[in-house]
Amino acid sequence: MSSLVQRRLTPRDVGELIDAAPVDVALMSEEHRASLASRFRAVPIPDHRRLDAWMVEQAGRPPGPFAWSPVTVRRILGNNAARRVMRTPDTILNAVRDELADQLLRAVKGYARPGSLGHWLAGVSHPVLGLITAEAINWATQTLQCAEGLDHEWRIASSDVYYDVAGARTTLRGRRDVVVDTDSGRVIIRIRSGQPGKSAGPGLRSDLVVETLAHREGLAPRRYLGLWPDAGLVLGVDGSMENVRAGARDFVRAAVAQRRHGVDRAA
């Protein structure tokens, strides 16, 4: 049975979880990829589907229509601002303002597609822009605070990871915020809001399997950590084949449930 480690969210505890992460990790072969693809192909759908940890945590229940808001935009702007601060030392406030300015400039020049972040930002009021700025500053601040106490080399992830399942019209998405590079391999950190629920473990395993599949050599990270600053907790799953397989099964179950919900709506 796959295990879930839990600690308090302190630099020391996070550092110990990184140092104590196993060195022997899963390696996804072409046979593993083909087996996973066949499982998804056995759950056909009329349209392309995208699955992520949130879908797994929600047991495949379809999400409501997406809408930009200060909450949904804070992670994108906050992580981009954090990377700016790492490249060119400055205040987080200035980094967030520069990121907003770049997004708005894209909209002004006509590069932002309808429905995109830049297009939405160009139409919001000044009070809403103030809320967006505050949310992004809070996100960037807590992300940098969680990472700056680490003893290993780390970087803010440039993007989430995606894996297209061959022939299954399915894309898997894994969220990641900080990548920690150690001599024995990488450790991935994801920042979460609120507090972890009962489905936090399956959610972390889902991110783990996408990170493994997306790796050019199919090598799993040593450990996948979820940090909940609001609750002061950190949870982690090891990059073992057992956890990778469990994450893959969770994704397939979510696909089955998603298809069932779709059939129910059509009926």
C-alpha positions as CSV (number, residue, x, y, z in Angstrom):
1,M,0.0,0.0,0.0
2,S,1.4,3.4,-1.0
3,S,2.3,5.7,2.0
4,L,1.9,9.4,2.6
5,V,4.3,11.3,4.8
6,Q,3.2,14.3,6.8
7,R,5.2,17.0,8.7
8,R,4.8,20.5,9.9
9,L,5.6,23.2,7.4
10,T,8.9,24.5,8.6
11,P,12.1,24.9,6.7
12,R,13.7,22.2,8.8
13,D,10.9,19.7,8.3
14,V,10.8,20.3,4.5
15,G,14.6,20.0,4.3
16,E,14.5,16.7,6.1
17,L,11.8,15.4,3.8
18,I,14.0,16.3,0.8
19,D,17.2,14.8,2.3
20,A,15.4,11.6,3.4
21,A,13.7,11.1,0.0
22,P,14.5,7.7,-1.5
23,V,17.2,7.4,-4.2
24,D,15.7,4.4,-6.0
25,V,12.7,5.7,-7.9
26,A,10.4,4.4,-10.6
27,L,11.3,4.3,-14.3
28,M,8.5,4.4,-16.8
29,S,9.2,2.1,-19.7
30,E,7.6,2.1,-23.1
31,E,5.6,-1.0,-22.0
32,H,4.2,1.0,-19.0
33,R,3.2,3.9,-21.3
34,A,1.6,1.5,-23.8
35,S,-0.4,-0.2,-21.0
36,L,-1.6,3.1,-19.7
37,A,-2.6,4.3,-23.1
38,S,-4.6,1.1,-23.7
39,R,-6.5,1.7,-20.4
40,F,-7.5,5.2,-21.5
41,R,-8.5,4.0,-25.0
42,A,-10.8,1.6,-23.3
43,V,-12.8,4.6,-22.0
44,P,-13.7,6.4,-25.2
45,I,-15.1,9.9,-25.3
46,P,-16.4,12.1,-28.2
47,D,-14.1,15.0,-27.4
48,H,-10.6,15.5,-26.1
49,R,-10.3,15.3,-22.3
50,R,-7.8,16.8,-19.9
51,L,-7.3,15.3,-16.5
52,D,-5.4,16.6,-13.5
53,A,-5.1,16.2,-9.8
54,W,-8.2,18.3,-9.2
55,M,-10.3,15.9,-11.3
56,V,-8.9,12.9,-9.4
57,E,-9.6,14.6,-6.0
58,Q,-13.2,15.3,-7.2
59,A,-13.6,11.6,-8.2
60,G,-14.1,12.6,-11.9
61,R,-16.9,15.0,-11.3
62,P,-16.9,17.6,-14.1
63,P,-15.8,21.1,-13.1
64,G,-18.1,24.1,-13.7
65,P,-17.3,26.6,-16.4
66,F,-13.9,28.2,-15.9
67,A,-13.8,31.9,-15.2
68,W,-10.8,34.2,-14.5
69,S,-10.8,35.8,-11.1
70,P,-8.2,37.2,-8.6
71,V,-8.0,33.7,-7.1
72,T,-7.7,31.7,-10.4
73,V,-5.0,34.1,-11.7
74,R,-2.9,34.5,-8.6
75,R,-0.8,31.3,-9.1
76,I,0.2,32.2,-12.7
77,L,1.1,35.8,-11.9
78,G,2.6,35.0,-8.6
79,N,5.0,32.3,-9.9
80,N,5.9,34.5,-12.9
81,A,6.7,37.4,-10.5
82,A,8.7,35.1,-8.3
83,R,10.9,34.1,-11.3
84,R,11.4,37.7,-12.1
85,V,12.6,38.4,-8.6
86,M,15.1,35.5,-8.9
87,R,16.4,36.7,-12.2
88,T,16.6,40.4,-11.3
89,P,16.4,41.2,-7.6
90,D,13.6,43.6,-6.9
91,T,10.5,43.9,-4.7
92,I,7.7,41.4,-5.2
93,L,5.3,44.3,-5.7
94,N,7.3,45.6,-8.6
95,A,7.7,42.1,-10.1
96,V,3.9,41.6,-10.0
97,R,3.3,45.0,-11.6
98,D,5.8,44.3,-14.3
99,E,4.1,40.9,-15.0
100,L,0.7,42.7,-15.2
101,A,2.1,45.3,-17.5
102,D,3.5,42.6,-19.9
103,Q,0.1,40.9,-20.0
104,L,-1.7,44.1,-20.7
105,L,0.8,45.1,-23.4
106,R,0.0,41.8,-25.2
107,A,-3.6,42.7,-25.1
108,V,-3.0,46.2,-26.4
109,K,-0.9,44.9,-29.3
110,G,-3.6,42.4,-30.2
111,Y,-1.6,39.3,-29.3
112,A,-4.0,38.1,-26.5
113,R,-6.7,35.7,-27.7
114,P,-10.3,36.2,-26.5
115,G,-10.6,34.3,-23.2
116,S,-6.9,34.5,-22.5
117,L,-5.5,36.0,-19.3
118,G,-4.2,39.1,-21.0
119,H,-7.6,39.7,-22.8
120,W,-9.4,39.3,-19.5
121,L,-7.1,41.6,-17.6
122,A,-7.5,44.3,-20.2
123,G,-11.2,44.5,-19.3
124,V,-11.2,44.5,-15.5
125,S,-11.7,47.6,-13.4
126,H,-9.0,49.2,-11.3
127,P,-10.4,47.9,-8.0
128,V,-10.2,44.4,-9.4
129,L,-6.7,44.9,-10.6
130,G,-5.9,45.9,-7.0
131,L,-7.3,42.6,-5.8
132,I,-5.4,40.7,-8.4
133,T,-2.2,42.4,-7.4
134,A,-2.7,41.6,-3.8
135,E,-3.5,37.9,-4.5
136,A,-0.4,37.6,-6.7
137,I,1.9,39.2,-4.1
138,N,0.6,36.9,-1.4
139,W,1.2,33.8,-3.7
140,A,4.7,34.9,-4.7
141,T,5.7,35.8,-1.2
142,Q,4.6,32.4,0.3
143,T,6.2,30.5,-2.5
144,L,9.6,32.2,-2.1
145,Q,9.3,31.9,1.7
146,C,8.8,28.1,1.4
147,A,11.8,27.8,-0.9
148,E,14.3,30.2,0.4
149,G,15.1,28.1,3.5
150,L,16.1,25.1,1.5
151,D,19.8,23.9,1.5
152,H,19.6,22.6,-2.1
153,E,19.5,24.3,-5.4
154,W,16.0,25.2,-6.4
155,R,14.1,27.1,-9.0
156,I,10.5,28.2,-9.6
157,A,9.0,25.9,-12.3
158,S,8.6,27.6,-15.6
159,S,5.4,25.8,-16.3
160,D,3.2,22.8,-15.3
161,V,3.9,19.5,-17.0
162,Y,1.7,17.8,-19.6
163,Y,1.6,14.4,-21.1
164,D,-0.5,13.4,-24.1
165,V,-1.6,9.8,-23.9
166,A,-1.0,8.2,-27.3
167,G,-4.1,7.5,-29.3
168,A,-6.5,8.2,-26.4
169,R,-7.5,11.8,-27.0
170,T,-6.3,12.5,-23.4
171,T,-3.9,15.0,-21.9
172,L,-2.7,14.7,-18.3
173,R,-1.6,17.7,-16.4
174,G,0.6,17.8,-13.4
175,R,1.0,21.0,-11.3
176,R,4.4,22.0,-9.9
177,D,5.7,25.2,-8.4
178,V,9.2,24.6,-7.2
179,V,11.8,22.1,-8.5
180,V,14.6,21.2,-6.1
181,D,17.7,19.7,-7.6
182,T,19.7,17.3,-5.4
183,D,22.7,15.2,-6.2
184,S,20.5,12.1,-6.3
185,G,17.7,13.5,-8.3
186,R,14.9,16.1,-8.3
187,V,12.2,16.8,-5.7
188,I,9.0,18.6,-6.8
189,I,7.0,21.0,-4.6
190,R,3.5,22.1,-5.2
191,I,1.9,24.9,-3.2
192,R,-1.7,24.5,-2.1
193,S,-4.3,26.8,-0.5
194,G,-6.5,25.9,2.5
195,Q,-5.9,22.6,4.1
196,P,-5.4,19.1,2.8
197,G,-8.4,16.9,2.6
198,K,-8.9,13.1,2.4
199,S,-8.1,13.1,-1.3
200,A,-4.8,15.0,-0.9
201,G,-2.8,11.8,-1.3
202,P,-4.4,10.7,-4.6
203,G,-3.9,14.3,-5.8
204,L,-0.2,14.2,-5.1
205,R,0.2,10.8,-6.7
206,S,-1.6,12.1,-9.8
207,D,0.9,15.0,-10.1
208,L,3.7,12.5,-9.5
209,V,2.7,10.2,-12.4
210,V,2.4,13.1,-14.9
211,E,5.8,14.4,-13.8
212,T,7.2,10.9,-14.4
213,L,5.5,10.4,-17.8
214,A,6.6,13.8,-19.0
215,H,10.3,13.2,-18.1
216,R,12.3,12.5,-21.2
217,E,13.7,9.3,-19.6
218,G,10.5,8.4,-17.7
219,L,12.3,8.9,-14.4
220,A,10.2,9.7,-11.3
221,P,11.2,12.5,-8.9
222,R,12.6,11.3,-5.5
223,R,9.6,12.7,-3.8
224,Y,6.6,14.9,-4.5
225,L,5.7,17.4,-1.8
226,G,2.5,19.3,-1.3
227,L,2.8,22.4,0.9
228,W,-0.3,23.9,2.6
229,P,1.0,27.2,4.1
230,D,-2.5,28.1,5.5
231,A,-2.6,24.9,7.5
232,G,1.1,24.8,8.3
233,L,1.4,21.2,6.8
234,V,3.4,19.4,4.2
235,L,2.5,16.0,2.7
236,G,4.7,14.0,0.5
237,V,4.6,10.8,-1.7
238,D,7.7,8.9,-2.7
239,G,8.6,8.4,-6.4
240,S,8.2,4.7,-6.1
241,M,6.7,2.5,-8.8
242,E,3.9,1.6,-6.3
243,N,2.9,5.3,-6.1
244,V,3.2,5.9,-9.8
245,R,1.0,2.9,-10.6
246,A,-1.5,4.1,-7.9
247,G,-1.6,7.5,-9.5
248,A,-2.2,6.0,-13.0
249,R,-5.1,3.9,-11.6
250,D,-6.6,7.1,-10.1
251,F,-6.4,8.8,-13.4
252,V,-8.2,5.9,-15.2
253,R,-10.9,5.8,-12.5
254,A,-11.4,9.6,-12.9
255,A,-11.7,9.1,-16.7
256,V,-14.3,6.4,-16.2
257,A,-16.3,8.6,-13.7
258,Q,-16.0,11.6,-16.1
259,R,-17.4,9.5,-18.9
260,R,-20.2,8.2,-16.7
261,H,-21.1,11.8,-15.7
262,G,-21.2,12.8,-19.4
263,V,-23.5,9.9,-20.2
264,D,-25.8,10.8,-17.3
265,R,-26.0,14.4,-18.5
266,A,-26.8,13.3,-22.1
267,A,-29.5,11.1,-20.9
